[in-house]
Amino acid sequence: MVKWGVIGAGGIARRRSIPEVVKFSKKSQITALMDISEELVKEMGKEFGIDRWYTSVEEILKQDIDAVYIASPVFEHEKQVAAALNAGKHVLCEKPMALTFDQTEAMVHLAEKKNLKIGVAFMMRYNVYHQKIKQLVEENQLGQIVYGRAQLTCWYPPIPDAWRQKKATGGGGALIDMGCHCIDLLEWIIGPCQEVTAFIDTITHPYEVEDTSTILMKFKNGAQGVVDNFFNIPDQAAKNMLEIYGTKGAVITHNSIGQDSAGKMWLYLESENKGYSSQQARTKDAYQEVILEPKSMYAQEFDAFSHWIQTGEKPVIHYEAGVRNFRIIEAAYQSSKERKAIKL
Ligand SMILES: NC(=O)c1ccc[n+]([C@@H]2O[C@H](COP(=O)([O-])OP(=O)(O)OC[C@H]3O[C@@H](n4cnc5c(N)ncnc54)[C@H](O)[C@@H]3O)[C@@H](O)[C@H]2O)c1
């Protein structure tokens, strides 16, 4: 078992990562917790049977742990990742890895210098439906991929002192916070993105970061993509869809993009010898539902990272995904500001 510590234990770590790793992981054991709230971390220690808990980063990093999962607010990542690497710990960092591309790159350089592993917590690559889509594309079952769309929205009203609602502490709004996962999924499935155009605005809420973001991506293989992220659509209205279209078929998911490991997926595969139909005939129920057993995305991402430490076999969530992702995000912000397409 790889021994893990958690820095920033109270948010997503408490909601998803820790309970799912404790319950489902085969290679990862969380043995120490840290949060700035003593009351919270003490209570969590009891709840999850973890008897080492701390309120200081220095203290947790002195412990006998192999790796740390950093799930504190984004503005804390840069210094905490550096502290962990300097203490000789491997790091799985929550998304976005930092506030800027330069900070992200600096973390990676430090990890390389220290000969330590660093990854980004893009756990959605481990959703069973996303893995199935990746497999269908790799097997060329959808033909030439021509279009992809990834959507993640929520209702996020103003909250006093919310770090996500300020640029200095969150790095941005709906795009950097939710769009990073969507961009990552499209790049992972379709291939490298080459060019970006974006409209990024704040049209509903009174905070400074964007609540409204649509970006258009052009991939190296010619396919096009759309990533749409909104902080101003009711939660119950959200479908959080992933759609991939090729010349021989298509897949559509509903609610597979999100923190829940489940979702729904429909697949259409074209039969042989399709010709041109001037009627553009469409059968009502051409798509077939695909039903797969959900598996914890968070336990899988921890175990893939632990496996990397144990065997040297790189997981799909290694740092390159986080660095590339940031380049696209910064290009999208630049595109929206300068009102032009940005080549990567
Ligand atoms: N992958 C996912 O499913 C997912 C979902 C939500 C958030 N996230 C990411 O996780 C990170 C945290 O987001 P969140 O929504 O959990 O935030 P949050 O504000 O809800 O929780 C953050 C936790 O960190 C603690 N904290 C604050 N300052 C700290 C410090 N200096 N050192 C240690 N702990 C500190 C807080 O007390 C709190 O318990 C962000 O990078 C976010 O983008 C990922």
Ligand as a Chemical Component Dictionary entry (heavy atoms), coordinates in Angstrom:
data_LIG
# 
_chem_comp.id                   LIG 
_chem_comp.type                 NON-POLYMER 
_chem_comp.pdbx_formal_charge   0 
_chem_comp.three_letter_code    LIG 
# 
loop_
_chem_comp_atom.comp_id 
_chem_comp_atom.atom_id 
_chem_comp_atom.alt_atom_id 
_chem_comp_atom.type_symbol 
_chem_comp_atom.charge 
_chem_comp_atom.model_Cartn_x 
_chem_comp_atom.model_Cartn_y 
_chem_comp_atom.model_Cartn_z 
_chem_comp_atom.pdbx_ordinal 
LIG N1  N1  N 0  -12.044 16.851 -8.981 1  
LIG C1  C1  C 0  -13.167 17.214 -8.392 2  
LIG O1  O1  O 0  -14.161 16.503 -8.394 3  
LIG C2  C2  C 0  -13.220 18.524 -7.658 4  
LIG C3  C3  C 0  -14.424 19.002 -7.153 5  
LIG C4  C4  C 0  -14.414 20.193 -6.411 6  
LIG C5  C5  C 0  -13.231 20.875 -6.217 7  
LIG N2  N2  N 1  -12.076 20.396 -6.785 8  
LIG C6  C6  C 0  -10.791 21.107 -6.590 9  
LIG O2  O2  O 0  -10.351 20.818 -5.254 10 
LIG C7  C7  C 0  -9.710  21.961 -4.698 11 
LIG C8  C8  C 0  -10.478 22.405 -3.451 12 
LIG O3  O3  O 0  -11.777 22.762 -3.819 13 
LIG P1  P1  P 0  -13.005 22.596 -2.772 14 
LIG O4  O4  O 0  -14.241 22.793 -3.546 15 
LIG O5  O5  O -1 -12.848 21.334 -2.027 16 
LIG O6  O6  O 0  -12.719 23.850 -1.841 17 
LIG P2  P2  P 0  -13.337 24.142 -0.404 18 
LIG O7  O7  O 0  -13.079 25.562 -0.135 19 
LIG O8  O8  O 0  -14.713 23.600 -0.322 20 
LIG O9  O9  O 0  -12.461 23.222 0.593  21 
LIG C9  C9  C 0  -11.096 23.418 0.734  22 
LIG C10 C10 C 0  -10.620 22.885 2.076  23 
LIG O10 O10 O 0  -9.269  23.324 2.237  24 
LIG C11 C11 C 0  -9.130  23.908 3.527  25 
LIG N3  N3  N 0  -8.084  24.918 3.467  26 
LIG C12 C12 C 0  -8.173  26.254 3.251  27 
LIG N4  N4  N 0  -6.949  26.822 3.279  28 
LIG C13 C13 C 0  -6.080  25.821 3.515  29 
LIG C14 C14 C 0  -4.684  25.761 3.644  30 
LIG N5  N5  N 0  -3.918  26.858 3.571  31 
LIG N6  N6  N 0  -4.111  24.563 3.876  32 
LIG C15 C15 C 0  -4.865  23.441 3.971  33 
LIG N7  N7  N 0  -6.195  23.425 3.858  34 
LIG C16 C16 C 0  -6.792  24.600 3.633  35 
LIG C17 C17 C 0  -10.480 24.467 3.880  36 
LIG O11 O11 O 0  -10.607 24.576 5.305  37 
LIG C18 C18 C 0  -11.408 23.406 3.284  38 
LIG O12 O12 O 0  -11.601 22.354 4.199  39 
LIG C19 C19 C 0  -9.686  22.998 -5.824 40 
LIG O13 O13 O 0  -8.496  22.842 -6.551 41 
LIG C20 C20 C 0  -10.888 22.602 -6.669 42 
LIG O14 O14 O 0  -10.806 23.059 -8.008 43 
LIG C21 C21 C 0  -12.058 19.256 -7.483 44 
# 
loop_
_chem_comp_bond.comp_id 
_chem_comp_bond.atom_id_1 
_chem_comp_bond.atom_id_2 
_chem_comp_bond.value_order 
_chem_comp_bond.pdbx_ordinal 
LIG N1  C1  SING 1  
LIG C1  O1  DOUB 2  
LIG C1  C2  SING 3  
LIG C2  C3  SING 4  
LIG C2  C21 DOUB 5  
LIG C3  C4  DOUB 6  
LIG C4  C5  SING 7  
LIG C5  N2  DOUB 8  
LIG N2  C6  SING 9  
LIG N2  C21 SING 10 
LIG C6  O2  SING 11 
LIG C6  C20 SING 12 
LIG O2  C7  SING 13 
LIG C7  C8  SING 14 
LIG C7  C19 SING 15 
LIG C8  O3  SING 16 
LIG O3  P1  SING 17 
LIG P1  O4  DOUB 18 
LIG P1  O5  SING 19 
LIG P1  O6  SING 20 
LIG O6  P2  SING 21 
LIG P2  O7  DOUB 22 
LIG P2  O8  SING 23 
LIG P2  O9  SING 24 
LIG O9  C9  SING 25 
LIG C9  C10 SING 26 
LIG C10 O10 SING 27 
LIG C10 C18 SING 28 
LIG O10 C11 SING 29 
LIG C11 N3  SING 30 
LIG C11 C17 SING 31 
LIG N3  C12 SING 32 
LIG N3  C16 SING 33 
LIG C12 N4  DOUB 34 
LIG N4  C13 SING 35 
LIG C13 C14 SING 36 
LIG C13 C16 DOUB 37 
LIG C14 N5  SING 38 
LIG C14 N6  DOUB 39 
LIG N6  C15 SING 40 
LIG C15 N7  DOUB 41 
LIG N7  C16 SING 42 
LIG C17 O11 SING 43 
LIG C17 C18 SING 44 
LIG C18 O12 SING 45 
LIG C19 O13 SING 46 
LIG C19 C20 SING 47 
LIG C20 O14 SING 48 
# 
